């Protein structure tokens, strides 16, 4: 296994995930606040299920998104 290739590939994947996730979350939150479905005063609980086929990885990563 080439450690450098793995590292670069992981960084590229995670950058894509991060940018895409941020865009999707921002769009959904703006629309939910605009439509009154959520209050901008309350934090949102978020989670991501990371799966990597072939190695049997499933990891849930959770956190809080503050709107104010």
LOFI-5726 format. One record per atom (N, C-alpha, C): x, y, z negated. Coordinates in pm, 1 decimal. Layout:
<node <X; Y; Z>>,
...
# end
This chain:
<node <85.5; -117.9; 0.0>>,
<node <0.0; 0.0; 0.0>>,
<node <89.3; 123.2; 0.0>>,
<node <49.8; 221.3; 77.5>>,
<node <122.5; 347.0; 85.2>>,
<node <55.7; 446.5; -10.8>>,
<node <121.3; 473.3; -121.5>>,
<node <66.1; 562.8; -224.5>>,
<node <38.0; 702.3; -169.9>>,
<node <125.0; 752.3; -85.7>>,
<node <106.3; 886.4; -30.0>>,
<node <-17.1; 891.5; 60.6>>,
<node <-34.4; 789.2; 142.2>>,
<node <-152.1; 783.6; 230.0>>,
<node <-280.1; 774.8; 146.0>>,
<node <-277.8; 693.0; 41.4>>,
<node <-393.4; 681.5; -47.9>>,
<node <-425.5; 816.5; -110.8>>,
<node <-323.6; 882.3; -163.8>>,
<node <-343.5; 1011.0; -230.0>>,
<node <-401.2; 1114.6; -134.8>>,
<node <-346.3; 1123.5; -16.1>>,
<node <-394.8; 1222.3; 81.7>>,
<node <-538.0; 1191.1; 125.0>>,
<node <-567.4; 1063.1; 145.6>>,
<node <-701.4; 1023.9; 186.5>>,
<node <-802.6; 1052.9; 76.4>>,
<node <-766.1; 1024.7; -48.0>>,
<node <-854.6; 1054.5; -160.8>>,
<node <-880.2; 1203.9; -173.3>>,
<node <-776.1; 1283.4; -159.5>>,
<node <-792.3; 1428.9; -168.2>>,
<node <-886.3; 1481.1; -60.2>>,
<node <-871.1; 1429.3; 62.0>>,
<node <-957.6; 1471.4; 172.2>>,
<node <-1102.9; 1432.3; 144.0>>,
<node <-1123.4; 1308.8; 98.7>>,
<node <-1257.8; 1261.0; 66.0>>,
<node <-1320.2; 1346.4; -44.1>>,
<node <-1245.5; 1369.8; -152.3>>,
<node <-1299.2; 1446.2; -265.2>>,
<node <-1327.3; 1591.7; -228.2>>,
<node <-1246.7; 1649.3; -141.3>>,
<node <-1272.3; 1785.8; -95.2>>,
<node <-1403.5; 1791.0; -17.9>>,
<node <-1424.1; 1694.5; 69.9>>,
<node <-1548.8; 1686.9; 147.3>>,
<node <-1668.0; 1669.4; 54.9>>,
<node <-1656.0; 1580.2; -41.6>>,
<node <-1763.9; 1557.3; -137.9>>,
<node <-1793.5; 1685.3; -215.1>>,
<node <-1689.6; 1750.1; -265.3>>,
<node <-1707.9; 1870.9; -346.2>>,
<node <-1775.2; 1983.6; -270.6>>,
<node <-1727.8; 2010.3; -150.6>>,
<node <-1783.5; 2119.7; -70.2>>,
<node <-1928.2; 2089.6; -32.4>>,
<node <-1954.5; 1967.3; 10.7>>,
<node <-2090.1; 1929.4; 50.3>>,
<node <-2185.1; 1931.5; -69.0>>,
<node <-2141.9; 1877.2; -181.1>>,
<node <-2226.2; 1874.4; -300.4>>,
<node <-2258.4; 2015.6; -347.8>>,
<node <-2159.9; 2103.5; -349.1>>,
<node <-2184.6; 2241.2; -393.2>>,
<node <-2287.4; 2308.9; -304.4>>,
<node <-2274.3; 2292.7; -175.5>>,
<node <-2367.9; 2353.6; -80.5>>,
<node <-2509.7; 2300.2; -103.6>>,
<node <-2523.4; 2170.6; -118.0>>,
<node <-2654.9; 2109.6; -137.6>>,
<node <-2717.9; 2152.8; -270.0>>,
<node <-2639.0; 2154.4; -376.4>>,
<node <-2691.0; 2194.4; -507.4>>,
<node <-2733.3; 2340.4; -506.1>>,
<node <-2649.5; 2427.8; -452.3>>,
<node <-2683.9; 2570.8; -446.8>>,
<node <-2813.3; 2593.9; -371.2>>,
<node <-2829.8; 2527.6; -258.4>>,
<node <-2951.4; 2542.6; -178.1>>,
<node <-3073.8; 2494.8; -255.9>>,
<node <-3063.1; 2377.5; -318.0>>,
<node <-3175.7; 2321.8; -392.1>>,
<node <-3211.5; 2407.4; -513.6>>,
<node <-3111.2; 2456.4; -585.1>>,
<node <-3137.3; 2537.5; -704.5>>,
<node <-3201.0; 2670.2; -665.3>>,
<node <-3148.1; 2735.1; -563.5>>,
<node <-3207.0; 2863.6; -519.9>>,
<node <-3353.8; 2846.7; -483.0>>,
<node <-3384.4; 2741.1; -408.3>>,
<node <-3522.8; 2717.3; -366.2>>,
<node <-3611.1; 2684.7; -486.4>>,
<node <-3561.7; 2606.3; -579.9>>,
<node <-3640.4; 2569.9; -697.8>>,
<node <-3668.7; 2691.4; -785.9>>,
<node <-3570.5; 2779.8; -800.0>>,
<node <-3591.3; 2903.0; -878.4>>,
<node <-3689.6; 2993.8; -805.4>>,
<node <-3670.3; 3009.5; -674.9>>,
<node <-3756.1; 3095.9; -594.2>>,
<node <-3902.2; 3050.4; -598.8>>,
<node <-3922.7; 2917.5; -595.9>>,
<node <-4059.8; 2865.6; -593.7>>,
<node <-4120.5; 2852.3; -733.8>>,
<node <-4039.2; 2875.9; -836.7>>,
<node <-4089.9; 2868.7; -972.6>>,
<node <-4089.7; 2729.4; -1033.7>>,
<node <-4031.7; 2631.0; -964.4>>,
<node <-4028.2; 2494.8; -1017.6>>,
<node <-3934.1; 2481.1; -1136.0>>,
<node <-3832.2; 2564.8; -1141.6>>,
<node <-3739.9; 2563.0; -1255.4>>,
<node <-3715.7; 2705.8; -1301.3>>,
<node <-3670.7; 2718.3; -1424.4>>,
<node <-3637.3; 2847.7; -1481.2>>,
<node <-3486.6; 2866.9; -1473.3>>,
<node <-3445.7; 2986.1; -1440.0>>,
<node <-3302.6; 3015.8; -1432.4>>,
<node <-3239.6; 3024.3; -1570.6>>,
<node <-3321.2; 3015.3; -1675.5>>,
<node <-3270.2; 3024.2; -1812.4>>,
<node <-3223.3; 2890.3; -1868.4>>,
<node <-3262.9; 2780.7; -1805.1>>,
<node <-3232.3; 2648.7; -1860.0>>,
<node <-3125.0; 2578.9; -1775.5>>,
<node <-3028.4; 2515.5; -1842.5>>,
<node <-2926.6; 2441.6; -1767.5>>,
<node <-2987.7; 2316.9; -1703.2>>,
<node <-2924.2; 2269.9; -1600.3>>,
<node <-2968.1; 2149.1; -1531.0>>,
<node <-2871.4; 2035.5; -1561.4>>,
<node <-2925.8; 1918.2; -1585.3>>,
<node <-2842.9; 1799.4; -1600.8>>,
<node <-2820.6; 1739.8; -1461.9>>,
<node <-2698.8; 1704.5; -1433.9>>,
<node <-2665.7; 1649.4; -1302.6>>,
<node <-2581.2; 1524.6; -1319.5>>,
<node <-2591.7; 1435.7; -1222.2>>,
<node <-2505.4; 1318.2; -1222.6>>,
<node <-2479.6; 1273.6; -1079.6>>,
<node <-2370.4; 1204.2; -1064.8>>,
<node <-2329.9; 1149.6; -935.0>>,
<node <-2294.4; 1003.4; -958.2>>,
<node <-2339.0; 918.4; -869.1>>,
<node <-2299.3; 779.3; -874.7>>,
<node <-2194.1; 757.6; -766.7>>,
<node <-2072.4; 731.5; -808.9>>,
<node <-1961.1; 708.4; -717.2>>,
<node <-1948.5; 558.7; -694.6>>,
<node <-1953.9; 517.9; -570.8>>,
<node <-1935.2; 376.3; -538.2>>,
<node <-1824.2; 365.1; -434.4>>,
<node <-1744.3; 264.6; -450.8>>,
<node <-1640.3; 233.9; -352.4>>,
<node <-1654.6; 86.1; -319.0>>,
<node <-1707.2; 61.1; -199.7>>,
<node <-1723.9; -77.0; -154.8>>,
<node <-1586.8; -142.2; -140.9>>,
<node <-1581.4; -268.2; -165.2>>,
<node <-1457.5; -343.0; -148.2>>,
<node <-1379.2; -360.2; -277.4>>,
<node <-1396.4; -267.8; -371.9>>,
<node <-1325.8; -281.2; -499.5>>,
<node <-1423.0; -293.4; -616.5>>,
<node <-1551.5; -288.9; -587.1>>,
<node <-1652.8; -306.6; -691.0>>,
<node <-1664.2; -189.7; -786.6>>,
<node <-1629.2; -71.4; -742.0>>,
<node <-1635.7; 45.3; -829.6>>,
<node <-1773.7; 108.3; -825.3>>,
<node <-1829.8; 129.0; -942.1>>,
<node <-1949.6; 210.0; -959.6>>,
<node <-1928.1; 290.4; -1086.7>>,
<node <-1922.1; 420.8; -1071.9>>,
<node <-1899.4; 508.4; -1187.4>>,
<node <-1998.8; 622.5; -1182.0>>,
<node <-2069.2; 643.0; -1292.6>>,
<node <-2162.3; 755.2; -1301.7>>,
<node <-2089.5; 869.6; -1370.3>>,
<node <-2094.0; 985.1; -1307.8>>,
<node <-2028.5; 1105.3; -1360.2>>,
<node <-2137.4; 1207.6; -1385.7>>,
<node <-2144.5; 1257.0; -1506.6>>,
<node <-2251.1; 1349.6; -1542.5>>,
<node <-2197.3; 1481.7; -1593.8>>,
<node <-2283.7; 1579.5; -1592.1>>,
<node <-2247.0; 1710.6; -1641.1>>,
<node <-2366.0; 1803.5; -1645.0>>,
<node <-2339.1; 1926.6; -1675.0>>,
<node <-2442.0; 2027.8; -1689.6>>,
<node <-2411.6; 2142.9; -1594.5>>,
<node <-2515.7; 2193.8; -1531.9>>,
<node <-2502.3; 2308.2; -1442.2>>,
<node <-2573.3; 2426.9; -1508.1>>,
<node <-2497.4; 2528.5; -1538.1>>,
<node <-2552.5; 2648.7; -1602.3>>,
<node <-2595.3; 2746.7; -1494.5>>,
<node <-2713.3; 2805.5; -1512.8>>,
<node <-2765.8; 2899.9; -1415.8>>,
<node <-2755.1; 3043.7; -1463.8>>,
<node <-2720.6; 3060.8; -1588.8>>,
<node <-2713.1; 3194.2; -1645.3>>,
<node <-2591.5; 3207.2; -1733.7>>,
# end
